[in-house]
């Protein structure tokens, strides 16, 4: 029984460690309204108006404005 508990604990620690290291490198905290990167403490504390962002998605580019000639 002791071997089983030790094995379960070891696997749990390994999975938790891998999960934390993977997330910390690929995500950051942003202010929702301005998309400004801020300190991670805002997201860790659950402050309203802040959310975790990741590098998995690309932001849309603003379309270029074309000038029209008036006659």
QUILIN-V538069 format. One record per pair of residues at least 4 apart in sequence whose ideal C-beta (glycine too) atoms are under 6 Angstrom apart, sorted by the first residue. I is the first residue (numbers start at 1). J is the second residue. D is the distance in whole Angstrom. If there is no record, write none. Layout:
# QUILIN-V538069
i	j	d
I	J	D
I	J	D
This chain:
# QUILIN-V538069
i	j	d
23	27	6
26	54	5
26	55	5
27	52	5
27	54	4
28	37	5
28	53	6
29	38	5
29	40	5
29	42	5
29	43	4
29	50	6
30	35	6
30	37	6
30	53	5
31	36	5
31	38	6
31	50	6
32	49	5
32	51	6
38	42	5
40	44	6
41	45	6
42	47	4
42	50	4
43	50	5
43	52	5
